[in-house]
Amino acid sequence: MRGYDFGQKTYLICANKNDTVVAWDGQDDSKVERAGGNAPYAKTICISGGRVLAGNVRFEDPYSDLNAPLAVVYTDTFLSQGFRNWHPELAIRLADTPGEVVKLLEMGTLAVSAYKTDAVYMLVYQTGNNPFRTQLMASSIPGPVSVRGVAAMTENTHLFLGTDGGIYQFDGSYPRQLSQSISLTIESELDLSYKDRAFISYSPRLRAALCMYPTKGSDGAISRGMWIDIDKQAGWPFEWNPDYFDFTAGAPVQTVDAYEMGGVTMRLGSVASALAAGQSLQPDFFLGGYDGTTYVMDRTASDDWGQAIWAHFRTGLTEFGLQSKYSLLKEIEFLVNRTNTAHDLDVEVWASNYGTDAKPVSHETIDISQEGPYEAEVREKARFWGYGLSIQAYEQIIMNGAFGAVRVLGDR
């Protein structure tokens, strides 16, 4: 869906693969209508150079032969009142690679990024009979998984979830993978049979992305997500029961929080009443469910409507900087903030000699409401080590790190 202000009206133009492109002029006494007599069916649309562009299109008569997953078509300009006049005879065919068009997204006011399943093009507006100059920017790449798998970070930078599970940035040059560790995690879980349901959203105020996708064995239900800190290039995976939540789309929003200042002690005495009150805007994510229910992520919630929140933390494997040497790991101490109520932290330590097929060598349960230290005894020999933590949380769990008591051994 796109909005465009013209002639003291705000037009909304919408498309989905099951209906022709439609438009509404925002007036109470008007209705949504087909955007022109020859408006195509389209998987994706955008607006650039005062024209509507549609990608991965299908036309009815007299251009019923134009069933073009690789094509982009466009209209006349809004200025000439011609945004309802489509030109299938001037279709731009992005045929350098066999993949179909997945997403069109504006890059500035006069350029469009055209994402295919295996390539990225730039369409740059120009004057003349051919209003868009095309340039292939990257080919033989994992393109976006879905229409909603691409999000704008800034006016000139996009973020997309690739079919390989990778999170990529595109700014007009070659797409750059954000973090290999994040990509490997998503790749191992993403069910490509239902890739059209995956989506990504970006919040410029949080400098964070929210990536949601169906996992293998979930029958297409969105049951896993990844919170991605762009600056740190770090990701925090989370999951939920799809019987309760099955999300289909997300967008960044700013929610209103009320605040009050009061109870301040001053020289003139204790002021009991509020000194000031107001509202503040908090950046957040807005999510839509399959059944039409909408949600806002609450970063301050301590539980899930009275139910425990399953929290997980897993590391990769490390050799403690010893390279080829083996080590004896005596124990690991976990630097976790003490909780106010009883919380059992399940700890599992893994070991591997060759960096693959890590096996659990220690498992302990620690009540982190008790006074620390919180330690897991290991006393095993290996080259590579890792650990995982899980807990049913009724309050915020703060993990500050961990360190191990290690004795260096030889190369064998």
NUVEX-250898 format. One record per residue (C-alpha): x, y, z; residue number from 1; residue in three letters. Coordinates in Angstrom, 1 decimal. Each point is the difference from the previous one (the first is absolute). Example, Ala and Ser with C-alpha at 12.3 -4.5 7.8 and 13.67 -1.06 7.14 Angstrom:
! residues 2
<<12.3,-4.5,7.8>,1,"Ala">
<<1.4,3.4,-0.7>,2,"Ser">
This chain:
! residues 412
<<0.0,0.0,0.0>,1,"Met">
<<1.2,3.5,-0.8>,2,"Arg">
<<-1.3,3.5,0.7>,3,"Gly">
<<0.5,3.0,-2.3>,4,"Tyr">
<<-1.1,3.6,0.5>,5,"Asp">
<<-1.3,1.7,-3.1>,6,"Phe">
<<-2.7,2.6,-0.8>,7,"Gly">
<<-0.9,0.5,3.7>,8,"Gln">
<<-0.7,-3.7,0.4>,9,"Lys">
<<1.9,-2.9,1.4>,10,"Thr">
<<-0.2,-3.0,-2.2>,11,"Tyr">
<<0.4,-3.5,1.3>,12,"Leu">
<<1.1,-2.6,-2.5>,13,"Ile">
<<0.0,-3.6,0.9>,14,"Cys">
<<0.9,-3.4,-1.6>,15,"Ala">
<<0.1,-3.6,0.8>,16,"Asn">
<<0.6,-3.0,-2.2>,17,"Lys">
<<-3.7,-1.0,0.1>,18,"Asn">
<<-1.5,3.3,-1.2>,19,"Asp">
<<0.7,2.8,-2.4>,20,"Thr">
<<1.7,3.2,1.1>,21,"Val">
<<-2.7,2.2,1.7>,22,"Val">
<<-0.1,3.6,1.1>,23,"Ala">
<<-1.9,2.2,2.5>,24,"Trp">
<<0.1,3.8,0.0>,25,"Asp">
<<-0.6,0.2,3.8>,26,"Gly">
<<-3.4,1.7,-0.2>,27,"Gln">
<<-2.9,-1.2,2.1>,28,"Asp">
<<-2.4,-0.1,-2.9>,29,"Asp">
<<2.2,-2.1,-2.3>,30,"Ser">
<<1.0,-3.6,0.0>,31,"Lys">
<<2.9,-2.2,-0.9>,32,"Val">
<<0.1,-0.5,-3.7>,33,"Glu">
<<2.2,-1.7,-2.6>,34,"Arg">
<<2.9,2.2,-0.8>,35,"Ala">
<<-0.8,0.3,-3.7>,36,"Gly">
<<-1.8,-2.2,-2.4>,37,"Gly">
<<3.1,-2.0,-0.9>,38,"Asn">
<<1.5,-0.1,3.5>,39,"Ala">
<<2.0,-3.2,0.4>,40,"Pro">
<<0.2,-2.6,2.7>,41,"Tyr">
<<3.2,0.7,1.8>,42,"Ala">
<<2.1,-1.5,2.8>,43,"Lys">
<<1.6,3.4,1.0>,44,"Thr">
<<-0.4,3.7,-0.8>,45,"Ile">
<<1.8,3.2,0.8>,46,"Cys">
<<0.0,3.7,-1.1>,47,"Ile">
<<2.9,1.8,-1.7>,48,"Ser">
<<0.3,3.0,-2.3>,49,"Gly">
<<-3.7,0.7,0.5>,50,"Gly">
<<-0.9,-3.4,-1.5>,51,"Arg">
<<-1.4,-3.3,1.5>,52,"Val">
<<2.2,-3.0,-0.7>,53,"Leu">
<<-1.1,-3.6,0.3>,54,"Ala">
<<2.2,-3.1,0.0>,55,"Gly">
<<-0.7,-3.7,-0.7>,56,"Asn">
<<-3.1,0.8,-1.9>,57,"Val">
<<-2.8,-1.7,-1.9>,58,"Arg">
<<-2.3,1.9,-2.4>,59,"Phe">
<<-3.5,-0.9,-1.3>,60,"Glu">
<<-1.1,0.6,-3.6>,61,"Asp">
<<1.2,1.4,-2.3>,62,"Pro">
<<3.4,-0.7,1.6>,63,"Tyr">
<<-0.9,-3.3,1.5>,64,"Ser">
<<3.2,-1.5,-1.4>,65,"Asp">
<<2.1,2.3,2.3>,66,"Leu">
<<0.3,-2.4,3.0>,67,"Asn">
<<3.3,1.4,1.1>,68,"Ala">
<<1.7,-1.0,3.3>,69,"Pro">
<<3.1,1.7,-1.3>,70,"Leu">
<<-1.6,3.3,-1.2>,71,"Ala">
<<-0.6,3.4,1.5>,72,"Val">
<<-2.7,2.2,-1.5>,73,"Val">
<<-0.9,3.7,0.7>,74,"Tyr">
<<-2.7,2.6,-0.5>,75,"Thr">
<<-0.1,3.5,-1.3>,76,"Asp">
<<0.7,2.7,2.6>,77,"Thr">
<<-2.3,1.3,2.7>,78,"Phe">
<<0.7,3.5,-1.4>,79,"Leu">
<<-1.7,-1.0,-3.3>,80,"Ser">
<<-2.9,-1.7,1.9>,81,"Gln">
<<1.3,-3.2,-1.6>,82,"Gly">
<<0.9,-2.2,2.9>,83,"Phe">
<<-2.9,-2.2,-1.0>,84,"Arg">
<<1.5,-0.5,-3.5>,85,"Asn">
<<2.3,-3.0,-0.1>,86,"Trp">
<<2.5,-0.8,-2.8>,87,"His">
<<0.4,-3.8,-0.3>,88,"Pro">
<<1.5,0.6,-3.4>,89,"Glu">
<<2.9,1.8,1.6>,90,"Leu">
<<0.6,-2.6,2.7>,91,"Ala">
<<3.6,-0.1,1.4>,92,"Ile">
<<1.2,-3.6,-0.1>,93,"Arg">
<<2.6,-0.8,2.6>,94,"Leu">
<<1.2,-3.1,-1.9>,95,"Ala">
<<3.7,-0.2,0.8>,96,"Asp">
<<-0.8,-2.7,2.6>,97,"Thr">
<<-2.9,-2.5,0.1>,98,"Pro">
<<-1.3,1.0,3.5>,99,"Gly">
<<-3.4,1.8,0.3>,100,"Glu">
<<-0.6,3.5,1.4>,101,"Val">
<<-0.7,-0.1,3.7>,102,"Val">
<<0.0,3.6,1.2>,103,"Lys">
<<0.1,3.5,-1.3>,104,"Leu">
<<1.2,2.6,2.5>,105,"Leu">
<<0.7,3.7,-0.4>,106,"Glu">
<<3.5,1.2,0.5>,107,"Met">
<<-0.3,3.8,0.3>,108,"Gly">
<<-2.6,1.7,-2.2>,109,"Thr">
<<1.4,-0.8,-3.4>,110,"Leu">
<<1.3,-3.6,0.3>,111,"Ala">
<<-1.4,-3.4,0.7>,112,"Val">
<<1.7,-3.2,1.2>,113,"Ser">
<<-1.4,-3.0,-1.8>,114,"Ala">
<<0.6,-3.2,2.0>,115,"Tyr">
<<-0.2,-3.4,-1.7>,116,"Lys">
<<0.5,-3.4,1.5>,117,"Thr">
<<3.5,-0.1,-1.4>,118,"Asp">
<<1.0,3.6,-0.8>,119,"Ala">
<<-0.4,3.8,0.8>,120,"Val">
<<-0.6,2.7,-2.6>,121,"Tyr">
<<-0.1,3.8,0.2>,122,"Met">
<<-2.7,1.8,-2.0>,123,"Leu">
<<1.0,3.7,-0.2>,124,"Val">
<<-2.5,2.6,-1.3>,125,"Tyr">
<<0.9,2.0,-3.0>,126,"Gln">
<<-1.7,2.2,-2.6>,127,"Thr">
<<-0.9,-1.2,-3.5>,128,"Gly">
<<-2.0,-2.8,-1.5>,129,"Asn">
<<1.6,-2.6,2.3>,130,"Asn">
<<-0.6,1.5,3.5>,131,"Pro">
<<2.1,-2.6,1.9>,132,"Phe">
<<3.6,-1.0,-0.6>,133,"Arg">
<<0.8,-3.5,1.3>,134,"Thr">
<<3.2,-1.2,1.5>,135,"Gln">
<<0.8,-3.5,1.3>,136,"Leu">
<<1.7,0.5,3.4>,137,"Met">
<<0.5,-3.6,1.1>,138,"Ala">
<<-0.8,-3.4,-1.4>,139,"Ser">
<<0.1,-3.7,1.2>,140,"Ser">
<<-0.8,1.2,3.5>,141,"Ile">
<<-2.6,-1.2,2.5>,142,"Pro">
<<-2.8,2.5,-0.5>,143,"Gly">
<<-2.7,0.9,2.5>,144,"Pro">
<<-2.3,-2.8,1.3>,145,"Val">
<<-3.2,2.0,-0.5>,146,"Ser">
<<-1.6,3.3,-0.8>,147,"Val">
<<0.1,0.8,3.7>,148,"Arg">
<<3.5,-1.3,0.3>,149,"Gly">
<<1.4,3.5,-0.9>,150,"Val">
<<0.0,3.1,2.2>,151,"Ala">
<<1.2,3.6,-0.4>,152,"Ala">
<<2.7,1.0,2.5>,153,"Met">
<<0.5,3.5,-1.4>,154,"Thr">
<<-1.0,1.7,-3.2>,155,"Glu">
<<2.9,-1.6,-1.7>,156,"Asn">
<<0.7,-3.2,1.9>,157,"Thr">
<<-2.1,-3.2,0.1>,158,"His">
<<0.1,-3.1,2.1>,159,"Leu">
<<-1.2,-3.4,-1.2>,160,"Phe">
<<-0.2,-3.6,1.1>,161,"Leu">
<<1.5,-2.3,-2.6>,162,"Gly">
<<-1.0,-3.5,-1.0>,163,"Thr">
<<3.2,-1.2,1.6>,164,"Asp">
<<-1.1,1.4,3.4>,165,"Gly">
<<2.5,2.9,-0.4>,166,"Gly">
<<-0.9,3.6,1.1>,167,"Ile">
<<1.3,2.3,-2.7>,168,"Tyr">
<<0.4,3.8,-0.4>,169,"Gln">
<<-0.3,1.6,-3.4>,170,"Phe">
<<0.9,3.6,-0.6>,171,"Asp">
<<0.4,0.0,-3.8>,172,"Gly">
<<3.3,-2.0,0.0>,173,"Ser">
<<0.4,-3.7,0.4>,174,"Tyr">
<<-2.2,-1.5,2.8>,175,"Pro">
<<1.9,-0.5,3.2>,176,"Arg">
<<-0.7,-2.7,2.6>,177,"Gln">
<<-0.5,1.4,3.4>,178,"Leu">
<<1.1,-2.9,2.2>,179,"Ser">
<<1.0,-3.5,-0.9>,180,"Gln">
<<-0.9,-1.4,3.4>,181,"Ser">
<<-3.6,1.5,-0.2>,182,"Ile">
<<-0.3,-1.4,-3.6>,183,"Ser">
<<1.1,-3.5,1.0>,184,"Leu">
<<-2.6,0.0,2.9>,185,"Thr">
<<-2.9,1.0,-2.3>,186,"Ile">
<<1.1,-2.3,-2.8>,187,"Glu">
<<0.0,-3.0,2.3>,188,"Ser">
<<-3.6,0.8,1.0>,189,"Glu">
<<-1.8,1.7,-2.9>,190,"Leu">
<<-2.5,-2.1,-1.9>,191,"Asp">
<<0.3,1.0,-3.6>,192,"Leu">
<<-3.2,-1.8,-0.9>,193,"Ser">
<<-1.9,2.9,1.7>,194,"Tyr">
<<2.5,2.8,-0.8>,195,"Lys">
<<-2.7,2.3,-1.2>,196,"Asp">
<<-1.2,0.4,3.6>,197,"Arg">
<<3.4,1.3,1.4>,198,"Ala">
<<0.3,3.7,0.5>,199,"Phe">
<<2.5,2.6,1.4>,200,"Ile">
<<-0.6,3.4,1.5>,201,"Ser">
<<2.5,2.7,1.0>,202,"Tyr">
<<-0.3,2.8,2.6>,203,"Ser">
<<2.3,3.0,-0.6>,204,"Pro">
<<-0.4,1.2,3.5>,205,"Arg">
<<1.0,-3.3,1.5>,206,"Leu">
<<2.6,-0.7,-2.7>,207,"Arg">
<<-1.4,-3.5,0.1>,208,"Ala">
<<-1.7,-2.5,-2.3>,209,"Ala">
<<-2.6,-2.6,0.8>,210,"Leu">
<<0.2,-3.0,-2.2>,211,"Cys">
<<-2.9,-2.6,0.2>,212,"Met">
<<-0.1,-3.3,-1.9>,213,"Tyr">
<<-1.6,-3.5,0.0>,214,"Pro">
<<2.2,-2.8,1.3>,215,"Thr">
<<0.4,-3.5,-1.3>,216,"Lys">
<<-2.9,-2.2,1.1>,217,"Gly">
<<-2.2,2.9,0.9>,218,"Ser">
<<-2.4,-0.4,-3.0>,219,"Asp">
<<0.5,3.6,-1.0>,220,"Gly">
<<-0.8,1.6,3.4>,221,"Ala">
<<2.3,2.9,1.0>,222,"Ile">
<<1.5,-1.3,3.2>,223,"Ser">
<<3.5,1.4,0.1>,224,"Arg">
<<1.5,3.4,-0.1>,225,"Gly">
<<3.4,1.8,0.1>,226,"Met">
<<0.5,3.4,1.6>,227,"Trp">
<<3.0,1.5,-1.8>,228,"Ile">
<<2.1,2.9,1.4>,229,"Asp">
<<1.4,1.7,-3.2>,230,"Ile">
<<2.8,1.9,1.7>,231,"Asp">
<<1.3,-3.0,2.0>,232,"Lys">
<<-0.8,-2.5,-2.8>,233,"Gln">
<<-1.4,-2.3,2.6>,234,"Ala">
<<-3.2,-2.0,0.0>,235,"Gly">
<<-2.2,-1.3,2.8>,236,"Trp">
<<-2.3,-2.9,-1.1>,237,"Pro">
<<-3.3,-0.5,1.7>,238,"Phe">
<<-3.0,-2.4,-0.5>,239,"Glu">
<<-3.6,-0.5,1.0>,240,"Trp">
<<-2.9,-2.4,-0.2>,241,"Asn">
<<-1.6,0.5,-3.4>,242,"Pro">
<<-3.3,-1.2,1.4>,243,"Asp">
<<-0.2,3.4,1.8>,244,"Tyr">
<<1.8,2.3,-2.5>,245,"Phe">
<<0.3,-0.4,-3.8>,246,"Asp">
<<1.4,3.3,-1.3>,247,"Phe">
<<-0.2,1.1,-3.6>,248,"Thr">
<<1.4,3.5,-0.2>,249,"Ala">
<<1.8,2.6,2.1>,250,"Gly">
<<0.9,3.7,0.0>,251,"Ala">
<<1.9,2.5,2.2>,252,"Pro">
<<-2.2,2.3,2.1>,253,"Val">
<<0.3,2.4,2.9>,254,"Gln">
<<-2.2,-0.7,3.0>,255,"Thr">
<<-1.0,2.6,2.6>,256,"Val">
<<1.1,-0.6,3.6>,257,"Asp">
<<-1.3,2.2,2.8>,258,"Ala">
<<2.5,1.3,2.6>,259,"Tyr">
<<-0.3,1.9,3.2>,260,"Glu">
<<2.6,1.8,2.2>,261,"Met">
<<-0.8,0.1,3.7>,262,"Gly">
<<1.1,-0.7,3.5>,263,"Gly">
<<3.1,2.1,-0.3>,264,"Val">
<<1.7,1.3,3.2>,265,"Thr">
<<1.0,3.7,-0.2>,266,"Met">
<<1.3,2.7,2.3>,267,"Arg">
<<-3.6,1.3,0.5>,268,"Leu">
<<-1.2,-3.4,1.1>,269,"Gly">
<<-1.3,-3.2,-1.5>,270,"Ser">
<<-2.2,0.4,-3.1>,271,"Val">
<<-2.5,-2.8,0.0>,272,"Ala">
<<-2.0,1.0,-3.1>,273,"Ser">
<<1.3,-0.4,-3.5>,274,"Ala">
<<2.4,2.7,-1.2>,275,"Leu">
<<-0.6,-0.8,-3.6>,276,"Ala">
<<-1.9,-2.5,-2.2>,277,"Ala">
<<-0.1,-0.7,-3.6>,278,"Gly">
<<0.5,-2.6,-2.7>,279,"Gln">
<<3.1,-1.3,-1.8>,280,"Ser">
<<0.3,-1.8,-3.3>,281,"Leu">
<<1.6,-3.4,0.2>,282,"Gln">
<<1.3,-1.8,-3.1>,283,"Pro">
<<-1.6,-3.4,-0.4>,284,"Asp">
<<-1.1,-2.6,-2.5>,285,"Phe">
<<-3.6,-0.5,-1.1>,286,"Phe">
<<-1.0,-3.5,-1.0>,287,"Leu">
<<-3.0,-1.4,-1.8>,288,"Gly">
<<-1.3,-3.6,0.5>,289,"Gly">
<<-1.6,-2.4,-2.4>,290,"Tyr">
<<-3.4,0.4,1.6>,291,"Asp">
<<0.1,3.8,-0.3>,292,"Gly">
<<1.1,0.7,3.6>,293,"Thr">
<<2.7,2.7,0.4>,294,"Thr">
<<2.7,0.1,2.6>,295,"Tyr">
<<2.7,2.3,1.3>,296,"Val">
<<3.2,-1.5,1.4>,297,"Met">
<<0.4,1.0,3.7>,298,"Asp">
<<3.7,0.2,0.9>,299,"Arg">
<<-0.8,0.6,3.7>,300,"Thr">
<<-2.3,-3.1,0.5>,301,"Ala">
<<1.2,-2.4,2.6>,302,"Ser">
<<-2.2,-2.9,-1.0>,303,"Asp">
<<-2.4,-1.1,-2.7>,304,"Asp">
<<-3.4,0.9,1.4>,305,"Trp">
<<0.8,-1.9,3.2>,306,"Gly">
<<1.8,-2.9,-1.8>,307,"Gln">
<<3.7,-0.6,0.1>,308,"Ala">
<<2.2,1.2,-3.0>,309,"Ile">
<<2.4,-2.6,-1.2>,310,"Trp">
<<3.4,1.7,-0.2>,311,"Ala">
<<2.9,-1.7,-1.7>,312,"His">
<<3.7,1.0,-0.4>,313,"Phe">
<<2.4,-2.1,-2.2>,314,"Arg">
<<3.6,0.7,-0.9>,315,"Thr">
<<2.1,-1.3,-2.9>,316,"Gly">
<<3.1,-2.0,0.6>,317,"Leu">
<<3.3,1.5,1.3>,318,"Thr">
<<3.5,-1.4,0.5>,319,"Glu">
<<0.8,2.8,2.6>,320,"Phe">
<<2.7,1.3,-2.4>,321,"Gly">
<<2.1,-3.2,0.3>,322,"Leu">
<<-0.3,-0.8,-3.7>,323,"Gln">
<<1.0,-3.7,-0.4>,324,"Ser">
<<0.6,-0.7,3.7>,325,"Lys">
<<-2.4,-2.0,2.2>,326,"Tyr">
<<-1.2,1.3,3.3>,327,"Ser">
<<-1.5,-1.3,3.2>,328,"Leu">
<<-3.1,2.0,0.9>,329,"Leu">
<<-0.5,-0.3,3.7>,330,"Lys">
<<-3.1,2.2,0.4>,331,"Glu">
<<-1.9,3.0,-1.4>,332,"Ile">
<<-1.3,2.8,2.1>,333,"Glu">
<<-3.0,1.9,-1.4>,334,"Phe">
<<-0.4,3.7,0.8>,335,"Leu">
<<-3.7,0.3,0.3>,336,"Val">
<<-1.9,2.6,2.0>,337,"Asn">
<<-1.8,-1.5,3.0>,338,"Arg">
<<-3.7,-0.3,-0.4>,339,"Thr">
<<-2.7,1.1,2.5>,340,"Asn">
<<-1.9,-3.3,-0.2>,341,"Thr">
<<1.1,-3.7,-0.5>,342,"Ala">
<<1.2,-0.6,-3.5>,343,"His">
<<1.8,-3.2,-1.1>,344,"Asp">
<<2.7,0.6,-2.6>,345,"Leu">
<<0.6,-3.1,-2.1>,346,"Asp">
<<3.7,-0.2,-1.1>,347,"Val">
<<1.4,-2.3,-2.7>,348,"Glu">
<<3.7,0.0,-0.9>,349,"Val">
<<1.2,-1.4,-3.3>,350,"Trp">
<<3.4,-1.3,-1.2>,351,"Ala">
<<1.5,-0.9,-3.3>,352,"Ser">
<<3.5,-1.0,-1.2>,353,"Asn">
<<-0.4,1.1,-3.6>,354,"Tyr">
<<-2.5,2.9,0.0>,355,"Gly">
<<-2.9,-2.1,-1.1>,356,"Thr">
<<-2.5,-2.4,1.6>,357,"Asp">
<<0.3,1.6,3.4>,358,"Ala">
<<-1.4,-2.3,2.8>,359,"Lys">
<<-1.3,1.0,3.4>,360,"Pro">
<<2.5,-0.9,2.8>,361,"Val">
<<-1.7,1.8,3.0>,362,"Ser">
<<-3.5,0.9,1.0>,363,"His">
<<-1.0,1.8,3.2>,364,"Glu">
<<-3.0,2.0,1.3>,365,"Thr">
<<0.8,3.1,2.0>,366,"Ile">
<<-2.5,2.1,2.1>,367,"Asp">
<<1.1,3.5,-0.8>,368,"Ile">
<<-2.2,1.5,2.7>,369,"Ser">
<<2.5,-1.3,2.5>,370,"Gln">
<<3.3,1.7,0.7>,371,"Glu">
<<2.8,-0.8,-2.6>,372,"Gly">
<<2.4,-0.9,-1.3>,373,"Pro">
<<-1.9,-1.9,-2.7>,374,"Tyr">
<<2.3,-2.8,-1.2>,375,"Glu">
<<-0.2,-3.1,-2.1>,376,"Ala">
<<2.6,-2.7,0.6>,377,"Glu">
<<1.5,-1.6,-3.2>,378,"Val">
<<3.4,-1.6,0.5>,379,"Arg">
<<0.3,-1.3,-3.6>,380,"Glu">
<<2.7,0.3,-2.7>,381,"Lys">
<<-0.6,1.3,-3.5>,382,"Ala">
<<1.1,2.7,-2.5>,383,"Arg">
<<-3.3,1.9,-0.5>,384,"Phe">
<<-2.6,1.0,2.5>,385,"Trp">
<<-3.4,1.6,0.1>,386,"Gly">
<<-3.1,0.2,2.2>,387,"Tyr">
<<-3.7,0.6,0.0>,388,"Gly">
<<-2.3,1.5,2.6>,389,"Leu">
<<-3.8,-0.2,0.3>,390,"Ser">
<<-2.4,1.2,2.5>,391,"Ile">
<<-3.8,0.6,0.5>,392,"Gln">
<<0.0,3.6,0.9>,393,"Ala">
<<-2.5,2.0,2.0>,394,"Tyr">
<<2.3,3.0,0.2>,395,"Glu">
<<2.8,1.5,-2.0>,396,"Gln">
<<3.1,-2.2,-0.1>,397,"Ile">
<<3.2,1.9,-0.4>,398,"Ile">
<<3.1,-1.9,-1.3>,399,"Met">
<<3.3,1.8,0.4>,400,"Asn">
<<2.3,-2.7,-1.3>,401,"Gly">
<<1.9,-3.0,1.1>,402,"Ala">
<<3.6,-1.2,0.5>,403,"Phe">
<<1.5,-3.4,0.3>,404,"Gly">
<<2.8,-1.5,2.2>,405,"Ala">
<<2.2,-1.6,-2.7>,406,"Val">
<<3.3,-2.0,0.2>,407,"Arg">
<<2.0,-0.1,-3.3>,408,"Val">
<<1.0,-3.4,-1.2>,409,"Leu">
<<2.0,-1.2,-3.0>,410,"Gly">
<<-0.8,-0.3,-3.7>,411,"Asp">
<<-1.4,-3.5,0.5>,412,"Arg">
